[in-house]
Structures are given as structure tokens and as C-alpha cells.
Amino acid sequence: MMRRALWGLAALVVLGGVAVGLELLGRVYPDQLMPADWRRAYFMSHYPFRTVPDPDVGFRVPSNQRALVETHDYTYLLETDADGFPNREPRPERAAVVVLGDSLATAPGVDFDKSFVQLLAAARPGEAVVNLAVAAAGPERQYAIFRKYGASLEPRVVMACIYPASDFENDEPFRAWLAAEPRPDYDRFRLDTAVQAHDPGWLGRQLQKSWMYASLREAALGVWEGDAHLPQHRRLPDGTDLLFGKNELAFASTAAAPDDPRLGPLVDAVVRFRDAVEHVGATFVVVLIPSKEELFAVAPERTAANLASRAEARLREAGLAVVSLYAPLRRLGETEAPFFSQDSHLTEAGNRVAADALLRWLDEHVPLAHRRRPEND
């Protein structure tokens, strides 16, 4: 009995050592061994992002930056104006086009002149385009930013870029923050709100850090769910391995009813924004930007009735002008990656396709003088 117990204890020690060794090996070589969702979480936790408080719009990023940003996915020069928005100084006092949105419209990962906003500007010589996008800005917050920083620019066109995969949630903490007295630091407030809503507990947080747990969980789900299991990554024809997030996969693949209660607040916020823009004589257009999960992880028939599709239908029913980037970015993926591998933002190619779609819409609805296409269009 004693000998068997000793052998059993020795086996446990050996297995424990092997497990620890595999875990450490996975962490030393995350790009080769870690499951996709772990690698994306690791990327986000190491992305350098700083904010400064703004009493009216929550936060902005630091002003007058020229900083080199290096990540696993890209290296680019971050540039901001005196208010912390992605423009070069001097920022124009008047603008033909004002663009608002979340980080998809700030274009992290590509140099300033390669963003779709600046490609628009390059196609419109003599007519200023100003970018007032900031991370985590849903339509409610975009409206607040426009009132404070955009209305005085007297634009002819206002583009509200909506990223459905995040923007249904982005405005919830912003509304709560607006109602708070006194208003706390918004960046900390929204992150604390997210943690409270999705906190898996101490054990869950430890397991989320584990390579072995993530690998075993992915293998088990593949067996349990069979053909219904959604992939954690997909390699595109140009060799880019797109990594997918589990929350984004759930958003893309989950059906929503036409009267889903989450639709009302978002649509109402966009309509209020549109009415305020049209009141000052400008044209308002909604730009819908997809996630890579919606385009490349989930079959089109499974996204036909998800929350993003329902939102587009409701926005059009409300009489809003809508430019959807879903189809052109999906077509681009047949030859070249529209998104970075780990990051959720658009590559240079994705930005070019976005700019081209917006320029086509402007040609048809708001013709502007001195029109020309950007290079590589």
C-alpha cells in the first residue's frame, strides 16, 4: 500500500511538473501556442492607451501627440491635435466633413495619412475633413462630442461611424455617467462598470490566464458543439491569421428579435443626433463598420438576424442615410485582410476600401468640388 501511494504521489508530481512546464512554454511563445482568445486578451492588455478627463464627453486622449506605438500587430505613429483628436495642427476652423466614431474611426495601426478619414481628405483638395472620433464612443457620446467640438465647424456633412459589436454597450455607462452627481472619472467608471457586469470571479480570472485551461476548453467545446462550434481563428488568402474574440463571436452569431429592447436606445440616440445635425443645415449619414467575427467567423445566414442586422433595418426604417461597410470589407477579405490579426481594427487595405465606399456615397448624395480619388484606390 505504501509503495502504491508513493508511486501515485510521484505520478502526480510528474504530471504537475509537466502541466507547469506546458503552461510556461505556452506563455513564453504565445503567438505560436496560445489559443486565439487568450492571445487577443494578451494583446489588449498590452496596448498603450492613455486618456485625459473631459467633463462633458467623458474622456479624450492626450493632446499634441506624436508617439510611436508598437504592438504585436503593427507599428505606427500616433498623432493628435490640441484637443486630443486624430488631426494635425492647425485644425481647420471650418470643415466640409466631420467624422465621429469610436476607435475604428481613429484608425490605430495605420499611419495618419492612411486612415480612411485622411483618404477622404486627400480626395477633397481645398475642403477640410475633421476627425472627432475617440475610443468607446457610441452614438450618444458622439452626439455630445459633436455639440462641444463639432457644431462650431459648420460642416456640410456629418458622418457617425457605428461599430455594432461594441456600440450597444458603449453608451450604457456613458448614460449612467451623465446622470451621476458628481461625475467621476469616466474612463475608470466605464471600465469598472464592465468588470462588474462581466466579472467571472477570482477563480474565473485565474483560469482565463491559463494556456492549458483555454486549450482544453476549446477542444471540449469543439467536441461538444460539433458543427455548431465557431472557430477561434481563420487564415485568409494573404496569409493573415485572424483571431476571433468569444464575446464578438457571440454577438455575431446570436439571433435578435425585431423588437429587441436594446435597439430602441441606440436608434433613438442616432435619430436625435441626426435631427440636431439637420437643424444646423448639414447632411447626416450613419456608417456601419463590421467586426471581423461578423464577416469571417460566422456564416452569413447566422448573421442575417443578429443585433447588427436588426439595427441596420431599424435605422433605415427611421429614414436615416446608411452606408454599410459590411459587403465591401467582406469582398476585400477574398484577397487581402481588412483587419489585423489580433487587433480588431482596420488595416491599410481595410481603410482604403472604407474610404472608397464613403467617397461613392458622397458622389451620389453630396457632390463636392475638386473631386479626385486617393492613391491606390
Protein Blocks (a to p, Z undefined) as FASTA:
>chain_A
ZZmmmmmmmmmmmmmmmmmmmmmmmmmmmmlmmcfklmmmmmmmmpccdddddfknopac
dehiacddddfkbccdddddfkopacdddddfbdfbdcdddfklnogoiafklpmklmmm
mmmghiacddfbdehiafklmmmmmmmmmmmnopabdcddddfklmmmmmmmmmmmmmpc
cdddfklmmmmmmmmmmogbjklmmmmmpmklmmmmmmmmmmmnmmmlccfbdcdfkopa
cdddfklmmmmmpccdfklfklmmmmmmmmmmmmmmmmnopacdddddddfklmmmpcfk
lmmmmmklmmmmmmmmnopacddfklmmmmmmmmocfbdfklmcdcfklmmmmmmmmmmm
mmmmmccehiacdehZZ
